[in-house]
Amino acid sequence: MAKLSLFERRRRRVRTALRKRGGARPRLSVHRSGRHIYAQVIDDAAGRTVAAASTLGVSASGANIDAAVEVGRKIAEAAVAAGVTTVVFDRGGYLFHGRVKALADAARAGGLEF
């Protein structure tokens, strides 16, 4: 078996911690690329995506902090409309700063609790 990258090790560590203390709450999962940032609220118990938002569908262009804030607002609106107010934040293997932190702060301001 090949040695895991640091990113993959962080990702597995975060997911394991979420499973231990997340319980039945849906998961707010974040993915970022060089051009876009994506967020999904996933109900793992039912195996379905409750809400999704990305820079592909918002007015802000690119994957900068302003775009991440806009995606955070959109995901919070969509999740609250679907009846989800409490989630666990799955940052994946990304460090909690910059775009990921901006998205999380905007989602909190939009009504999500985590």
N, C-alpha and C positions, 0 to 999 in steps of 0.2 A: 504494500500500500504506500502510495506516495505521501510525502510529508505535506500537511495542509498549509496553505498560505495563512498569514496573520489575519487577513480579512475573514477567511473561512473559520478560523478558530474563534474570532470574536463573535461571528454570526452564530455559531453553534452554542457558545456560552450564553449569549443573550436569549436565544430561543429556549434553552434548557431552563433558565431562570424564569422566563415567562410561563412556561408550562407548570413550574412548581408553584408560583404564587398568583398566576393569572386567573385560575379557576374557570368559571363559565363566561367570563367577559370576552367580548369580541376583541380582535387585535387590530391596531392601527399600524399597518406595515408601510414602510417607506423605502423607495428605491430611487437612487439618483444616478444620472448619467452625465456625460459632458454637456449634453444639449437640453435635457429635460429632467424634471423631478416628478415622481409618481407617488400617490398615496392610495391605499385601499383599507377599508374596514372589513375584516374577514371574520365570519362566524365559523370557527374551526369545528364546533360541535355539529353544526348542520352541513359544513363543507361548502359554504357559498360566500360570495362577495356581497356584502350588504350595500356598500357605497364605494365609489371610486372617483378620483380627480387627478388631473395632471396638467402640466403646462401645455399639453396638446389642445386642451379645451378651454383655456383661459386667455384673457386679453394680454397679459404680461408675456413678453417673449423671452426666450432663453431660459437658462437655468440658474439665474442669479438669486440673491436673497429676496428681492422684491417679488419675483415669480414664486418663490417658495412660500412667502406670506400669503399670496393670493390662493395658492393650492391649499394651504392650511385652512383658510376661510371657507373655500368651496367644499372641502371634505367634511368640515364641521357642519355646514348647512345640510349637506346630503345625508350625513349620519343622523342628525337630529330629526330630519324629515322622515327617515326610516325607523325612528323610534329608539335609536341607540344614543345614550348620553354618557355611558361609562365604558372606557376601553383600556387596554394595556398598550403601551407604546412599544412597538417593535422597530428599533432603529437598524436592524440587520447587523451588518458588520461595520457600519459607518460610525464614526465618532460623533458624540453629541455636541456639535458646534456648527457654526455657519448656517448652511441651508437647512440642515436637519433640525437644528434648534429653532430656526425661524419658523419652519413649518409647524413644529410642536407648539410653540408659543401662540401662533395664530389659531391653531385648532383649539387650544385651551380658551383663548379669548372668544372663540366662536360658540362655545358651549359644551365642548367635550371635557370630561374629567378623566385624568390619568395621572 
